[in-house]
Amino acid sequence: MIFGGLLLYWSFLKRGLSLVQNIDSILFEKNAPLKFVLFVAMQICVDFWLIEIAYPIVWIITTILMILYHKKIL
């Protein structure tokens, strides 16, 4: 499940290493074969969070502050 069903990813598994050690060597070591894939996936998550959640919240707060300012409440 971690690597999906892609046989290419399965080829990176090393005999004699535990699952945790294999994941570490495939994703996090200096020359890890899937390090770039992990980085891109994380960047997509961050971009989604910014676009879908953070920007609308900032827009709503800014709009409320502008309305309150123009009504001389602030």
Residue pairs with C-beta under 8 A, 6 or more apart in sequence:
2 23
3 9
3 10
3 12
3 26
9 26
9 34
12 22
12 25
12 26
12 33
12 34
13 22
13 26
14 21
14 22
14 25
17 25
25 32
26 32
26 33
26 34
27 34
27 35
27 38
28 35
28 38
29 35
32 38
65 74
68 74
